[in-house]
C-alpha cells in the first residue's frame, strides 16, 4: 500500500475512534472534512480491515478491533 494510502487509512481509523457510533454517511462527511474523497471511505475501511487494525461494521455502529478482548462497540 502506498504511503499516502496508509496515511489515509490512519485518518479513517482515527475518525472512527474519535466519533463513536457514527453512521457510514456521517463517517463519509468526516472523511470529506479531512480533505479526502468521501467516495474512498469504504475502500479505506477495507484496507484497515486487511491490515488488521480495525473496523467491523455491525449494522449501525463501527467497532475497533481489540486484540485482547474481542471487539469494543463504539
TAJO-V770641 format. One record per pair of residues at least 4 apart in sequence whose ideal C-beta (glycine too) atoms are under 7 Angstrom apart, sorted by sequence separation. I is the first residue (numbers start at 0). J is the second residue. If there is no record, write none. Layout:
i,j
I,J
I,J
//
This chain:
i,j
0,4
2,6
3,7
4,8
5,9
6,10
7,11
8,12
9,13
10,14
11,15
12,16
13,17
14,18
21,25
22,26
23,27
24,28
25,29
26,30
27,31
28,32
29,33
31,35
35,39
39,43
40,44
41,45
42,46
43,47
44,48
45,49
46,50
65,69
0,5
21,26
30,35
47,52
48,53
56,61
57,62
65,70
31,37
47,53
48,54
64,70
65,71
30,37
47,54
54,61
55,62
21,29
62,70
63,71
28,37
54,63
62,71
27,37
30,40
44,54
53,63
62,72
63,73
15,26
18,29
53,64
62,73
14,26
52,64
60,72
61,73
27,40
60,73
26,40
14,29
55,70
14,30
11,30
10,33
10,35
7,35
11,40
11,43
11,44
8,43
12,47
7,43
11,47
22,59
8,46
15,53
8,47
15,54
12,52
20,60
21,61
12,53
4,46
8,50
0,46
15,61
16,63
15,63
20,73
19,73
//
